[in-house]
Structure formats: structure tokens, C-alpha cells
Amino acid sequence: MELLIAGHSHSFACGVKALGDIRVEAIEDSDLQIFGLMGGWKGSRTDEYWDALIKNAKDKHVVLFWAGNQHNLGFMFKEEETFDFYLKGFDQTSRDVKFVPKVVVQEHFSSSLSKVKKVLNELKNCGCSSINVVETPPPKGDDAFLIKFIKESEHFTKLAEKAGINIEQLDVSSSLFRLKLWKVCQELLKDICNEMGVRFIEVPHKMKADDGTLDKKYWANDITHANREYGKNILQHVHDNVLEG
């Protein structure tokens, strides 16, 4: 049985190509029989891409990477770390900010997952062998690394200017804050998968640093994504879970 990898930009670490027409191709540089739904990237995914996934999913084990950058949007800069919330298994980020209920954070992120139910429901009715959603990579923890790329990013420098932040004095929010936000997003996604009877595959602990952030050896040279080595390891992990687990 074949695995078909699809989804948003975190699928790129696994060998899914962003550019070109939407098509199914074998994942390059892999010893596993895995294919990717390539191309069609326009800063996000279009209905045309999801339609192509449904069309090509029959008899395949579908492996889906959904969103995964929400914890950075509106929360990357230190000035945006204006609240904290209690999350089981995590420390407080600061005692100097107000605490909000976890449900407020969940409600903020829920809209970013509004379409995944539709895609999963269509996959459940298209004759695929299984549906598997993969947890996206946790945040990165090196402030100096992140600041360097933020200053080189037109997108983030414009956001900083809009927020009235001096780019030369820019600092990032704490990795713990972003890690907790990421975890809430992943919990929401996992809950949807459990509700719909879809397998949710978590990132192995061995691929994380001691503090729960992404192990530095798996960092791509940008603010949020993992590298190809991460992709190879996560594909093996997925393969073992789906075909042998």
C-alpha cells in the first residue's frame, strides 16, 4: 500500500514540492514507497489542491500536515506576549502578565482549523485506506537565530513596523509562550481527529530538545520550518505507525 503525503508548508520537509502544477510524484531521496501531492502552493492551499487530494486518495494511506504556524502569527514579538494561561505539563511563562482561561486561547485558534473537518470528511468518503494527521514541528528556541531571520523577512519586518516595534531593538516572545500556544493548536487538531476516528501521529520525543522545542539539528533556515533530515525521520516514523503499527 502506498502513502500519499499532502498538506500545508510543513509537508515540504518531507519532500513535497511547492512549485508547479498540482500532481502526484514519488518523494525523492527516500527508500520508502511514498508519494507526495506536489505543487499548487500559493502561500496556502487552494480548493483545487484539496480536490486533487480527494481525487488521488483512493486506496492510499493519506498522511496530512495541517497548518502549524498559528503560534507565530500575532505572538512572535516580545511585545505580543501580553498574557499567559494554565496548560497541564507546562510552567507559567511570566508572573507579570494577566492570565486568561485556556478556552480563550482555544477559541482564538479554532478558526484556523475550520476547514480540516471538511477535508477529513471528504477523505473518509473517497475510499482511501487510512487517514493520518501528523503533528507539526514544535517551535524553535534560539532567540538570536529567530531574530536574524525576522530581520531578513519582509513579512515580519512589516508586521513589526505596523505594531510600532523598532526593528533594531526587536526581541521575540519566549519559547515557552510559543510552545504552549503550539501545544494548544495541536491539542485542538488531535481532538478533531479523535472525534472523526482519524489517527493523529505525534512528533517523537527524540526529535525535540529537553525543553520541548524542536531539536536544533532539525531546523531549516527560517523562522518556523524543519529541514529535510527532519522530514526523512518523520516519514520513517509515520511509515512505521501506519504500515507496521
Buried (B, 14 or more C-beta within 10 A) or exposed (E): EBBBBBBBBBBBBBBBBEEEEBEBBEBEEBEBEBBBBBBBBEEEBEEEBBEBBBEBBEEBBBBBBBBBBBBBEEBBBBEBBEBBBEBEEBEBBBEEBEEBEBEEBBEBBBEBBEBBEEBBEBBEEBEBBBBBBBBBBBBBBBBEBBBEBBEEBEEBBEBBEEEEBEEEEBBBBBBBBBBBBBBBBBBBBBEBBEEBEBBBBEBEEEBBBEEBBBBEEBBBEBBBBBBBBBBBBBBBBBBEBBBEE
